[in-house]
Amino acid sequence: MDKTNLTIAVVLVVLIIISGVQAFTLGSIKEKINNNQVSVSSSKTVSSATESSGTSSKLPSNIKDLPQMVGGC
């Protein structure tokens, strides 16, 4: 075997090992979900894009000025 074939074989073996680890991890996560051992929580609140005034305080200032930057109406 020359170096190219050996390199391809090594990369293929590494990819197969990574795939096996991912499959095992996915299986254990799936089992935890089925046994109700996983709780879902969210600490991030989602707000609407615009407030009652029509502008959003969450957007950076350069995004607020975007229509003027590109010549929008």
N, CA, C, O and CB atoms as a CASP TS submission, in Angstrom:
PFRMAT TS
TARGET T0000
AUTHOR 0000-0000-0000
METHOD Language model
MODEL 1
PARENT N/A
ATOM      1  N   MET     1       0.852  -1.193   0.000  1.00  0.00           N
ATOM      2  CA  MET     1       0.000   0.000   0.000  1.00  0.00           C
ATOM      3  C   MET     1       0.884   1.237   0.000  1.00  0.00           C
ATOM      4  O   MET     1       1.879   1.314   0.721  1.00  0.00           O
ATOM      5  CB  MET     1      -0.962   0.008   1.229  1.00  0.00           C
ATOM      6  N   ASP     2       0.512   2.166  -0.794  1.00  0.00           N
ATOM      7  CA  ASP     2       1.266   3.407  -0.767  1.00  0.00           C
ATOM      8  C   ASP     2       0.666   4.360   0.269  1.00  0.00           C
ATOM      9  O   ASP     2      -0.340   4.045   0.903  1.00  0.00           O
ATOM     10  CB  ASP     2       1.283   4.060  -2.164  1.00  0.00           C
ATOM     11  N   LYS     3       1.283   5.508   0.431  1.00  0.00           N
ATOM     12  CA  LYS     3       0.881   6.447   1.486  1.00  0.00           C
ATOM     13  C   LYS     3      -0.540   6.961   1.290  1.00  0.00           C
ATOM     14  O   LYS     3      -1.251   7.177   2.272  1.00  0.00           O
ATOM     15  CB  LYS     3       1.843   7.622   1.533  1.00  0.00           C
ATOM     16  N   THR     4      -0.967   7.159   0.056  1.00  0.00           N
ATOM     17  CA  THR     4      -2.305   7.686  -0.204  1.00  0.00           C
ATOM     18  C   THR     4      -3.372   6.710   0.269  1.00  0.00           C
ATOM     19  O   THR     4      -4.329   7.103   0.937  1.00  0.00           O
ATOM     20  CB  THR     4      -2.485   7.981  -1.696  1.00  0.00           C
ATOM     21  N   ASN     5      -3.209   5.450  -0.073  1.00  0.00           N
ATOM     22  CA  ASN     5      -4.194   4.455   0.349  1.00  0.00           C
ATOM     23  C   ASN     5      -4.203   4.287   1.861  1.00  0.00           C
ATOM     24  O   ASN     5      -5.261   4.108   2.463  1.00  0.00           O
ATOM     25  CB  ASN     5      -3.914   3.115  -0.319  1.00  0.00           C
ATOM     26  N   LEU     6      -3.022   4.345   2.478  1.00  0.00           N
ATOM     27  CA  LEU     6      -2.934   4.229   3.923  1.00  0.00           C
ATOM     28  C   LEU     6      -3.618   5.409   4.606  1.00  0.00           C
ATOM     29  O   LEU     6      -4.314   5.229   5.605  1.00  0.00           O
ATOM     30  CB  LEU     6      -1.476   4.136   4.361  1.00  0.00           C
ATOM     31  N   THR     7      -3.422   6.615   4.072  1.00  0.00           N
ATOM     32  CA  THR     7      -4.058   7.803   4.633  1.00  0.00           C
ATOM     33  C   THR     7      -5.573   7.718   4.520  1.00  0.00           C
ATOM     34  O   THR     7      -6.292   8.044   5.465  1.00  0.00           O
ATOM     35  CB  THR     7      -3.550   9.060   3.933  1.00  0.00           C
ATOM     36  N   ILE     8      -6.049   7.284   3.375  1.00  0.00           N
ATOM     37  CA  ILE     8      -7.490   7.142   3.176  1.00  0.00           C
ATOM     38  C   ILE     8      -8.056   6.103   4.131  1.00  0.00           C
ATOM     39  O   ILE     8      -9.139   6.296   4.683  1.00  0.00           O
ATOM     40  CB  ILE     8      -7.804   6.756   1.721  1.00  0.00           C
ATOM     41  N   ALA     9      -7.345   5.015   4.332  1.00  0.00           N
ATOM     42  CA  ALA     9      -7.809   3.965   5.245  1.00  0.00           C
ATOM     43  C   ALA     9      -7.858   4.475   6.681  1.00  0.00           C
ATOM     44  O   ALA     9      -8.806   4.175   7.407  1.00  0.00           O
ATOM     45  CB  ALA     9      -6.895   2.731   5.155  1.00  0.00           C
ATOM     46  N   VAL    10      -6.871   5.228   7.096  1.00  0.00           N
ATOM     47  CA  VAL    10      -6.842   5.769   8.455  1.00  0.00           C
ATOM     48  C   VAL    10      -7.984   6.753   8.661  1.00  0.00           C
ATOM     49  O   VAL    10      -8.657   6.716   9.691  1.00  0.00           O
ATOM     50  CB  VAL    10      -5.493   6.453   8.739  1.00  0.00           C
ATOM     51  N   VAL    11      -8.206   7.627   7.695  1.00  0.00           N
ATOM     52  CA  VAL    11      -9.303   8.595   7.799  1.00  0.00           C
ATOM     53  C   VAL    11     -10.643   7.870   7.856  1.00  0.00           C
ATOM     54  O   VAL    11     -11.522   8.258   8.626  1.00  0.00           O
ATOM     55  CB  VAL    11      -9.278   9.581   6.608  1.00  0.00           C
ATOM     56  N   LEU    12     -10.806   6.839   7.064  1.00  0.00           N
ATOM     57  CA  LEU    12     -12.048   6.070   7.062  1.00  0.00           C
ATOM     58  C   LEU    12     -12.278   5.389   8.409  1.00  0.00           C
ATOM     59  O   LEU    12     -13.402   5.383   8.910  1.00  0.00           O
ATOM     60  CB  LEU    12     -12.024   5.025   5.943  1.00  0.00           C
ATOM     61  N   VAL    13     -11.238   4.821   8.996  1.00  0.00           N
ATOM     62  CA  VAL    13     -11.361   4.177  10.305  1.00  0.00           C
ATOM     63  C   VAL    13     -11.730   5.208  11.373  1.00  0.00           C
ATOM     64  O   VAL    13     -12.577   4.941  12.225  1.00  0.00           O
ATOM     65  CB  VAL    13     -10.045   3.457  10.683  1.00  0.00           C
ATOM     66  N   VAL    14     -11.104   6.374  11.332  1.00  0.00           N
ATOM     67  CA  VAL    14     -11.419   7.432  12.301  1.00  0.00           C
ATOM     68  C   VAL    14     -12.867   7.870  12.156  1.00  0.00           C
ATOM     69  O   VAL    14     -13.555   8.064  13.159  1.00  0.00           O
ATOM     70  CB  VAL    14     -10.479   8.640  12.116  1.00  0.00           C
ATOM     71  N   LEU    15     -13.338   8.028  10.934  1.00  0.00           N
ATOM     72  CA  LEU    15     -14.731   8.429  10.719  1.00  0.00           C
ATOM     73  C   LEU    15     -15.705   7.354  11.216  1.00  0.00           C
ATOM     74  O   LEU    15     -16.757   7.682  11.764  1.00  0.00           O
ATOM     75  CB  LEU    15     -14.977   8.711   9.228  1.00  0.00           C
ATOM     76  N   ILE    16     -15.367   6.094  11.033  1.00  0.00           N
ATOM     77  CA  ILE    16     -16.234   5.014  11.518  1.00  0.00           C
ATOM     78  C   ILE    16     -16.269   5.009  13.043  1.00  0.00           C
ATOM     79  O   ILE    16     -17.327   4.799  13.635  1.00  0.00           O
ATOM     80  CB  ILE    16     -15.750   3.644  10.989  1.00  0.00           C
ATOM     81  N   ILE    17     -15.130   5.235  13.681  1.00  0.00           N
ATOM     82  CA  ILE    17     -15.098   5.298  15.147  1.00  0.00           C
ATOM     83  C   ILE    17     -15.929   6.466  15.660  1.00  0.00           C
ATOM     84  O   ILE    17     -16.690   6.318  16.616  1.00  0.00           O
ATOM     85  CB  ILE    17     -13.652   5.420  15.651  1.00  0.00           C
ATOM     86  N   ILE    18     -15.786   7.621  15.031  1.00  0.00           N
ATOM     87  CA  ILE    18     -16.580   8.795  15.438  1.00  0.00           C
ATOM     88  C   ILE    18     -18.069   8.511  15.263  1.00  0.00           C
ATOM     89  O   ILE    18     -18.877   8.878  16.116  1.00  0.00           O
ATOM     90  CB  ILE    18     -16.173  10.049  14.614  1.00  0.00           C
ATOM     91  N   SER    19     -18.428   7.867  14.173  1.00  0.00           N
ATOM     92  CA  SER    19     -19.824   7.524  13.928  1.00  0.00           C
ATOM     93  C   SER    19     -20.354   6.583  14.999  1.00  0.00           C
ATOM     94  O   SER    19     -21.490   6.734  15.450  1.00  0.00           O
ATOM     95  CB  SER    19     -19.981   6.890  12.550  1.00  0.00           C
ATOM     96  N   GLY    20     -19.552   5.626  15.406  1.00  0.00           N
ATOM     97  CA  GLY    20     -19.968   4.705  16.460  1.00  0.00           C
ATOM     98  C   GLY    20     -20.175   5.403  17.787  1.00  0.00           C
ATOM     99  O   GLY    20     -21.137   5.114  18.498  1.00  0.00           O
ATOM    100  N   VAL    21     -19.280   6.321  18.128  1.00  0.00           N
ATOM    101  CA  VAL    21     -19.421   7.081  19.375  1.00  0.00           C
ATOM    102  C   VAL    21     -20.682   7.934  19.341  1.00  0.00           C
ATOM    103  O   VAL    21     -21.403   8.017  20.335  1.00  0.00           O
ATOM    104  CB  VAL    21     -18.183   7.971  19.613  1.00  0.00           C
ATOM    105  N   GLN    22     -20.950   8.564  18.209  1.00  0.00           N
ATOM    106  CA  GLN    22     -22.160   9.366  18.086  1.00  0.00           C
ATOM    107  C   GLN    22     -23.412   8.511  18.192  1.00  0.00           C
ATOM    108  O   GLN    22     -24.389   8.926  18.816  1.00  0.00           O
ATOM    109  CB  GLN    22     -22.157  10.119  16.772  1.00  0.00           C
ATOM    110  N   ALA    23     -23.402   7.341  17.600  1.00  0.00           N
ATOM    111  CA  ALA    23     -24.559   6.442  17.680  1.00  0.00           C
ATOM    112  C   ALA    23     -24.798   6.001  19.118  1.00  0.00           C
ATOM    113  O   ALA    23     -25.941   5.960  19.575  1.00  0.00           O
ATOM    114  CB  ALA    23     -24.355   5.211  16.776  1.00  0.00           C
ATOM    115  N   PHE    24     -23.726   5.671  19.834  1.00  0.00           N
ATOM    116  CA  PHE    24     -23.860   5.277  21.229  1.00  0.00           C
ATOM    117  C   PHE    24     -24.407   6.424  22.069  1.00  0.00           C
ATOM    118  O   PHE    24     -25.289   6.215  22.902  1.00  0.00           O
ATOM    119  CB  PHE    24     -22.515   4.814  21.782  1.00  0.00           C
ATOM    120  N   THR    25     -23.892   7.630  21.858  1.00  0.00           N
ATOM    121  CA  THR    25     -24.359   8.801  22.600  1.00  0.00           C
ATOM    122  C   THR    25     -25.824   9.087  22.295  1.00  0.00           C
ATOM    123  O   THR    25     -26.605   9.368  23.204  1.00  0.00           O
ATOM    124  CB  THR    25     -23.499  10.027  22.264  1.00  0.00           C
ATOM    125  N   LEU    26     -26.197   9.018  21.033  1.00  0.00           N
ATOM    126  CA  LEU    26     -27.586   9.245  20.656  1.00  0.00           C
ATOM    127  C   LEU    26     -28.501   8.213  21.284  1.00  0.00           C
ATOM    128  O   LEU    26     -29.595   8.546  21.740  1.00  0.00           O
ATOM    129  CB  LEU    26     -27.736   9.223  19.146  1.00  0.00           C
ATOM    130  N   GLY    27     -28.066   6.972  21.311  1.00  0.00           N
ATOM    131  CA  GLY    27     -28.870   5.923  21.939  1.00  0.00           C
ATOM    132  C   GLY    27     -29.069   6.155  23.419  1.00  0.00           C
ATOM    133  O   GLY    27     -30.166   5.945  23.936  1.00  0.00           O
ATOM    134  N   SER    28     -28.021   6.589  24.114  1.00  0.00           N
ATOM    135  CA  SER    28     -28.166   6.839  25.551  1.00  0.00           C
ATOM    136  C   SER    28     -29.051   8.055  25.813  1.00  0.00           C
ATOM    137  O   SER    28     -29.822   8.060  26.773  1.00  0.00           O
ATOM    138  CB  SER    28     -26.789   7.041  26.200  1.00  0.00           C
ATOM    139  N   ILE    29     -28.952   9.072  24.984  1.00  0.00           N
ATOM    140  CA  ILE    29     -29.828  10.239  25.143  1.00  0.00           C
ATOM    141  C   ILE    29     -31.278   9.853  24.884  1.00  0.00           C
ATOM    142  O   ILE    29     -32.179  10.267  25.612  1.00  0.00           O
ATOM    143  CB  ILE    29     -29.401  11.378  24.190  1.00  0.00           C
ATOM    144  N   LYS    30     -31.496   9.055  23.837  1.00  0.00           N
ATOM    145  CA  LYS    30     -32.850   8.606  23.506  1.00  0.00           C
ATOM    146  C   LYS    30     -33.442   7.772  24.645  1.00  0.00           C
ATOM    147  O   LYS    30     -34.625   7.898  24.959  1.00  0.00           O
ATOM    148  CB  LYS    30     -32.840   7.789  22.199  1.00  0.00           C
ATOM    149  N   GLU    31     -32.624   6.930  25.255  1.00  0.00           N
ATOM    150  CA  GLU    31     -33.097   6.112  26.372  1.00  0.00           C
ATOM    151  C   GLU    31     -33.452   6.981  27.577  1.00  0.00           C
ATOM    152  O   GLU    31     -34.448   6.726  28.253  1.00  0.00           O
ATOM    153  CB  GLU    31     -32.035   5.076  26.763  1.00  0.00           C
ATOM    154  N   LYS    32     -32.646   8.000  27.846  1.00  0.00           N
ATOM    155  CA  LYS    32     -32.950   8.913  28.945  1.00  0.00           C
ATOM    156  C   LYS    32     -34.249   9.664  28.702  1.00  0.00           C
ATOM    157  O   LYS    32     -35.026   9.880  29.632  1.00  0.00           O
ATOM    158  CB  LYS    32     -31.810   9.901  29.142  1.00  0.00           C
ATOM    159  N   ILE    33     -34.489  10.064  27.457  1.00  0.00           N
ATOM    160  CA  ILE    33     -35.738  10.766  27.123  1.00  0.00           C
ATOM    161  C   ILE    33     -36.923   9.832  27.314  1.00  0.00           C
ATOM    162  O   ILE    33     -37.947  10.240  27.862  1.00  0.00           O
ATOM    163  CB  ILE    33     -35.703  11.301  25.666  1.00  0.00           C
ATOM    164  N   ASN    34     -36.800   8.576  26.869  1.00  0.00           N
ATOM    165  CA  ASN    34     -37.889   7.613  27.019  1.00  0.00           C
ATOM    166  C   ASN    34     -38.183   7.294  28.480  1.00  0.00           C
ATOM    167  O   ASN    34     -39.327   7.001  28.827  1.00  0.00           O
ATOM    168  CB  ASN    34     -37.556   6.338  26.276  1.00  0.00           C
ATOM    169  N   ASN    35     -37.167   7.347  29.342  1.00  0.00           N
ATOM    170  CA  ASN    35     -37.357   7.073  30.766  1.00  0.00           C
ATOM    171  C   ASN    35     -37.682   8.325  31.568  1.00  0.00           C
ATOM    172  O   ASN    35     -37.706   8.285  32.798  1.00  0.00           O
ATOM    173  CB  ASN    35     -36.123   6.420  31.332  1.00  0.00           C
ATOM    174  N   ASN    36     -37.928   9.426  30.887  1.00  0.00           N
ATOM    175  CA  ASN    36     -38.250  10.717  31.507  1.00  0.00           C
ATOM    176  C   ASN    36     -37.173  11.168  32.494  1.00  0.00           C
ATOM    177  O   ASN    36     -37.486  11.742  33.537  1.00  0.00           O
ATOM    178  CB  ASN    36     -39.595  10.631  32.220  1.00  0.00           C
ATOM    179  N   GLN    37     -35.927  10.913  32.172  1.00  0.00           N
ATOM    180  CA  GLN    37     -34.820  11.345  33.009  1.00  0.00           C
ATOM    181  C   GLN    37     -34.246  12.685  32.555  1.00  0.00           C
ATOM    182  O   GLN    37     -33.318  13.209  33.170  1.00  0.00           O
ATOM    183  CB  GLN    37     -33.734  10.293  33.011  1.00  0.00           C
ATOM    184  N   VAL    38     -34.796  13.231  31.487  1.00  0.00           N
ATOM    185  CA  VAL    38     -34.309  14.490  30.949  1.00  0.00           C
ATOM    186  C   VAL    38     -35.404  15.521  31.101  1.00  0.00           C
ATOM    187  O   VAL    38     -36.544  15.294  30.698  1.00  0.00           O
ATOM    188  CB  VAL    38     -33.875  14.348  29.465  1.00  0.00           C
ATOM    189  N   SER    39     -35.054  16.658  31.686  1.00  0.00           N
ATOM    190  CA  SER    39     -36.029  17.735  31.783  1.00  0.00           C
ATOM    191  C   SER    39     -35.618  18.854  30.841  1.00  0.00           C
ATOM    192  O   SER    39     -34.433  19.152  30.692  1.00  0.00           O
ATOM    193  CB  SER    39     -36.149  18.254  33.241  1.00  0.00           C
ATOM    194  N   VAL    40     -36.588  19.457  30.220  1.00  0.00           N
ATOM    195  CA  VAL    40     -36.335  20.533  29.280  1.00  0.00           C
ATOM    196  C   VAL    40     -36.645  21.844  29.978  1.00  0.00           C
ATOM    197  O   VAL    40     -37.732  22.031  30.525  1.00  0.00           O
ATOM    198  CB  VAL    40     -37.181  20.369  27.981  1.00  0.00           C
ATOM    199  N   SER    41     -35.695  22.731  29.953  1.00  0.00           N
ATOM    200  CA  SER    41     -35.911  24.041  30.543  1.00  0.00           C
ATOM    201  C   SER    41     -35.290  25.087  29.649  1.00  0.00           C
ATOM    202  O   SER    41     -34.354  24.809  28.900  1.00  0.00           O
ATOM    203  CB  SER    41     -35.326  24.118  31.966  1.00  0.00           C
ATOM    204  N   SER    42     -35.812  26.278  29.731  1.00  0.00           N
ATOM    205  CA  SER    42     -35.298  27.369  28.928  1.00  0.00           C
ATOM    206  C   SER    42     -35.105  28.577  29.818  1.00  0.00           C
ATOM    207  O   SER    42     -36.040  29.022  30.485  1.00  0.00           O
ATOM    208  CB  SER    42     -36.241  27.692  27.752  1.00  0.00           C
ATOM    209  N   SER    43     -33.908  29.104  29.830  1.00  0.00           N
ATOM    210  CA  SER    43     -33.635  30.299  30.616  1.00  0.00           C
ATOM    211  C   SER    43     -33.661  31.542  29.747  1.00  0.00           C
ATOM    212  O   SER    43     -33.521  32.659  30.246  1.00  0.00           O
ATOM    213  CB  SER    43     -32.291  30.179  31.315  1.00  0.00           C
ATOM    214  N   LYS    44     -33.837  31.354  28.470  1.00  0.00           N
ATOM    215  CA  LYS    44     -33.835  32.458  27.529  1.00  0.00           C
ATOM    216  C   LYS    44     -35.277  32.819  27.170  1.00  0.00           C
ATOM    217  O   LYS    44     -36.063  31.951  26.790  1.00  0.00           O
ATOM    218  CB  LYS    44     -33.020  32.100  26.260  1.00  0.00           C
ATOM    219  N   THR    45     -35.612  34.073  27.290  1.00  0.00           N
ATOM    220  CA  THR    45     -36.950  34.513  26.923  1.00  0.00           C
ATOM    221  C   THR    45     -36.935  35.014  25.489  1.00  0.00           C
ATOM    222  O   THR    45     -35.982  35.654  25.045  1.00  0.00           O
ATOM    223  CB  THR    45     -37.459  35.613  27.884  1.00  0.00           C
ATOM    224  N   VAL    46     -37.989  34.714  24.792  1.00  0.00           N
ATOM    225  CA  VAL    46     -38.109  35.126  23.405  1.00  0.00           C
ATOM    226  C   VAL    46     -39.129  36.242  23.351  1.00  0.00           C
ATOM    227  O   VAL    46     -40.252  36.097  23.834  1.00  0.00           O
ATOM    228  CB  VAL    46     -38.515  33.935  22.481  1.00  0.00           C
ATOM    229  N   SER    47     -38.736  37.349  22.765  1.00  0.00           N
ATOM    230  CA  SER    47     -39.661  38.474  22.640  1.00  0.00           C
ATOM    231  C   SER    47     -39.930  38.736  21.168  1.00  0.00           C
ATOM    232  O   SER    47     -39.210  38.254  20.293  1.00  0.00           O
ATOM    233  CB  SER    47     -39.095  39.745  23.331  1.00  0.00           C
ATOM    234  N   SER    48     -40.951  39.489  20.918  1.00  0.00           N
ATOM    235  CA  SER    48     -41.283  39.803  19.533  1.00  0.00           C
ATOM    236  C   SER    48     -40.233  40.743  18.963  1.00  0.00           C
ATOM    237  O   SER    48     -39.516  41.415  19.704  1.00  0.00           O
ATOM    238  CB  SER    48     -42.693  40.431  19.429  1.00  0.00           C
ATOM    239  N   ALA    49     -40.153  40.782  17.649  1.00  0.00           N
ATOM    240  CA  ALA    49     -39.114  41.570  16.991  1.00  0.00           C
ATOM    241  C   ALA    49     -39.356  43.067  17.142  1.00  0.00           C
ATOM    242  O   ALA    49     -38.406  43.850  17.168  1.00  0.00           O
ATOM    243  CB  ALA    49     -39.037  41.207  15.517  1.00  0.00           C
ATOM    244  N   THR    50     -40.604  43.466  17.240  1.00  0.00           N
ATOM    245  CA  THR    50     -40.882  44.889  17.364  1.00  0.00           C
ATOM    246  C   THR    50     -41.724  45.146  18.596  1.00  0.00           C
ATOM    247  O   THR    50     -42.552  44.322  18.984  1.00  0.00           O
ATOM    248  CB  THR    50     -41.589  45.419  16.111  1.00  0.00           C
ATOM    249  N   GLU    51     -41.504  46.287  19.199  1.00  0.00           N
ATOM    250  CA  GLU    51     -42.300  46.691  20.343  1.00  0.00           C
ATOM    251  C   GLU    51     -43.472  47.528  19.841  1.00  0.00           C
ATOM    252  O   GLU    51     -43.662  47.672  18.634  1.00  0.00           O
ATOM    253  CB  GLU    51     -41.444  47.482  21.377  1.00  0.00           C
ATOM    254  N   SER    52     -44.252  48.076  20.758  1.00  0.00           N
ATOM    255  CA  SER    52     -45.425  48.842  20.360  1.00  0.00           C
ATOM    256  C   SER    52     -45.042  50.096  19.582  1.00  0.00           C
ATOM    257  O   SER    52     -45.835  50.575  18.772  1.00  0.00           O
ATOM    258  CB  SER    52     -46.244  49.219  21.582  1.00  0.00           C
ATOM    259  N   SER    53     -43.843  50.642  19.807  1.00  0.00           N
ATOM    260  CA  SER    53     -43.428  51.831  19.074  1.00  0.00           C
ATOM    261  C   SER    53     -42.928  51.499  17.680  1.00  0.00           C
ATOM    262  O   SER    53     -42.697  52.402  16.875  1.00  0.00           O
ATOM    263  CB  SER    53     -42.355  52.564  19.838  1.00  0.00           C
ATOM    264  N   GLY    54     -42.757  50.224  17.384  1.00  0.00           N
ATOM    265  CA  GLY    54     -42.313  49.827  16.058  1.00  0.00           C
ATOM    266  C   GLY    54     -40.817  49.593  15.974  1.00  0.00           C
ATOM    267  O   GLY    54     -40.329  49.173  14.925  1.00  0.00           O
ATOM    268  N   THR    55     -40.071  49.848  17.040  1.00  0.00           N
ATOM    269  CA  THR    55     -38.640  49.595  17.032  1.00  0.00           C
ATOM    270  C   THR    55     -38.317  48.574  18.099  1.00  0.00           C
ATOM    271  O   THR    55     -39.075  48.396  19.053  1.00  0.00           O
ATOM    272  CB  THR    55     -37.840  50.896  17.255  1.00  0.00           C
ATOM    273  N   SER    56     -37.227  47.925  17.943  1.00  0.00           N
ATOM    274  CA  SER    56     -36.817  46.914  18.905  1.00  0.00           C
ATOM    275  C   SER    56     -35.587  47.394  19.652  1.00  0.00           C
ATOM    276  O   SER    56     -34.643  47.901  19.045  1.00  0.00           O
ATOM    277  CB  SER    56     -36.541  45.568  18.209  1.00  0.00           C
ATOM    278  N   SER    57     -35.596  47.236  20.960  1.00  0.00           N
ATOM    279  CA  SER    57     -34.433  47.639  21.742  1.00  0.00           C
ATOM    280  C   SER    57     -33.378  46.548  21.772  1.00  0.00           C
ATOM    281  O   SER    57     -32.265  46.796  22.238  1.00  0.00           O
ATOM    282  CB  SER    57     -34.847  47.996  23.156  1.00  0.00           C
ATOM    283  N   LYS    58     -33.689  45.340  21.288  1.00  0.00           N
ATOM    284  CA  LYS    58     -32.768  44.219  21.308  1.00  0.00           C
ATOM    285  C   LYS    58     -31.812  44.224  20.108  1.00  0.00           C
ATOM    286  O   LYS    58     -30.765  43.579  20.158  1.00  0.00           O
ATOM    287  CB  LYS    58     -33.545  42.924  21.341  1.00  0.00           C
ATOM    288  N   LEU    59     -32.154  44.933  19.046  1.00  0.00           N
ATOM    289  CA  LEU    59     -31.339  44.931  17.843  1.00  0.00           C
ATOM    290  C   LEU    59     -30.167  45.896  17.977  1.00  0.00           C
ATOM    291  O   LEU    59     -30.311  46.958  18.582  1.00  0.00           O
ATOM    292  CB  LEU    59     -32.187  45.293  16.629  1.00  0.00           C
ATOM    293  N   PRO    60     -29.021  45.547  17.426  1.00  0.00           N
ATOM    294  CA  PRO    60     -27.907  46.488  17.422  1.00  0.00           C
ATOM    295  C   PRO    60     -28.237  47.707  16.576  1.00  0.00           C
ATOM    296  O   PRO    60     -29.078  47.638  15.679  1.00  0.00           O
ATOM    297  CB  PRO    60     -26.635  45.814  16.905  1.00  0.00           C
ATOM    298  N   SER    61     -27.583  48.812  16.858  1.00  0.00           N
ATOM    299  CA  SER    61     -27.916  50.058  16.166  1.00  0.00           C
ATOM    300  C   SER    61     -27.652  49.981  14.673  1.00  0.00           C
ATOM    301  O   SER    61     -28.376  50.605  13.896  1.00  0.00           O
ATOM    302  CB  SER    61     -27.133  51.205  16.758  1.00  0.00           C
ATOM    303  N   ASN    62     -26.630  49.231  14.240  1.00  0.00           N
ATOM    304  CA  ASN    62     -26.357  49.163  12.810  1.00  0.00           C
ATOM    305  C   ASN    62     -27.449  48.419  12.048  1.00  0.00           C
ATOM    306  O   ASN    62     -27.643  48.678  10.860  1.00  0.00           O
ATOM    307  CB  ASN    62     -25.021  48.496  12.571  1.00  0.00           C
ATOM    308  N   ILE    63     -28.171  47.499  12.698  1.00  0.00           N
ATOM    309  CA  ILE    63     -29.278  46.813  12.042  1.00  0.00           C
ATOM    310  C   ILE    63     -30.501  47.722  11.960  1.00  0.00           C
ATOM    311  O   ILE    63     -31.257  47.657  10.990  1.00  0.00           O
ATOM    312  CB  ILE    63     -29.625  45.517  12.791  1.00  0.00           C
ATOM    313  N   LYS    64     -30.703  48.575  12.976  1.00  0.00           N
ATOM    314  CA  LYS    64     -31.828  49.502  12.941  1.00  0.00           C
ATOM    315  C   LYS    64     -31.714  50.469  11.764  1.00  0.00           C
ATOM    316  O   LYS    64     -32.727  50.878  11.198  1.00  0.00           O
ATOM    317  CB  LYS    64     -31.913  50.280  14.254  1.00  0.00           C
ATOM    318  N   ASP    65     -30.494  50.833  11.396  1.00  0.00           N
ATOM    319  CA  ASP    65     -30.274  51.789  10.320  1.00  0.00           C
ATOM    320  C   ASP    65     -30.090  51.123   8.955  1.00  0.00           C
ATOM    321  O   ASP    65     -29.706  51.786   7.992  1.00  0.00           O
ATOM    322  CB  ASP    65     -29.070  52.633  10.635  1.00  0.00           C
ATOM    323  N   LEU    66     -30.357  49.834   8.864  1.00  0.00           N
ATOM    324  CA  LEU    66     -30.116  49.090   7.642  1.00  0.00           C
ATOM    325  C   LEU    66     -30.861  49.640   6.425  1.00  0.00           C
ATOM    326  O   LEU    66     -30.246  49.752   5.364  1.00  0.00           O
ATOM    327  CB  LEU    66     -30.495  47.667   7.853  1.00  0.00           C
ATOM    328  N   PRO    67     -32.155  49.991   6.512  1.00  0.00           N
ATOM    329  CA  PRO    67     -32.817  50.517   5.301  1.00  0.00           C
ATOM    330  C   PRO    67     -32.159  51.772   4.763  1.00  0.00           C
ATOM    331  O   PRO    67     -32.125  51.963   3.548  1.00  0.00           O
ATOM    332  CB  PRO    67     -34.269  50.809   5.589  1.00  0.00           C
ATOM    333  N   GLN    68     -31.636  52.632   5.620  1.00  0.00           N
ATOM    334  CA  GLN    68     -30.966  53.836   5.132  1.00  0.00           C
ATOM    335  C   GLN    68     -29.608  53.506   4.526  1.00  0.00           C
ATOM    336  O   GLN    68     -29.150  54.198   3.617  1.00  0.00           O
ATOM    337  CB  GLN    68     -30.802  54.848   6.264  1.00  0.00           C
ATOM    338  N   MET    69     -28.951  52.438   5.030  1.00  0.00           N
ATOM    339  CA  MET    69     -27.630  52.074   4.525  1.00  0.00           C
ATOM    340  C   MET    69     -27.696  51.546   3.108  1.00  0.00           C
ATOM    341  O   MET    69     -26.787  51.790   2.315  1.00  0.00           O
ATOM    342  CB  MET    69     -26.989  51.042   5.425  1.00  0.00           C
ATOM    343  N   VAL    70     -28.754  50.828   2.774  1.00  0.00           N
ATOM    344  CA  VAL    70     -28.843  50.227   1.451  1.00  0.00           C
ATOM    345  C   VAL    70     -29.779  50.991   0.528  1.00  0.00           C
ATOM    346  O   VAL    70     -30.099  50.527  -0.567  1.00  0.00           O
ATOM    347  CB  VAL    70     -29.299  48.799   1.566  1.00  0.00           C
ATOM    348  N   GLY    71     -30.216  52.159   0.972  1.00  0.00           N
ATOM    349  CA  GLY    71     -31.061  52.982   0.130  1.00  0.00           C
ATOM    350  C   GLY    71     -32.504  52.529   0.122  1.00  0.00           C
ATOM    351  O   GLY    71     -33.207  52.743  -0.866  1.00  0.00           O
ATOM    352  N   GLY    72     -32.964  51.910   1.193  1.00  0.00           N
ATOM    353  CA  GLY    72     -34.355  51.471   1.262  1.00  0.00           C
ATOM    354  C   GLY    72     -35.306  52.645   1.425  1.00  0.00           C
ATOM    355  O   GLY    72     -34.881  53.752   1.756  1.00  0.00           O
ATOM    356  N   CYS    73     -36.586  52.408   1.193  1.00  0.00           N
ATOM    357  CA  CYS    73     -37.545  53.501   1.279  1.00  0.00           C
ATOM    358  C   CYS    73     -37.977  53.802   2.677  1.00  0.00           C
ATOM    359  O   CYS    73     -38.787  54.705   2.892  1.00  0.00           O
ATOM    360  CB  CYS    73     -38.732  53.199   0.465  1.00  0.00           C
TER
END
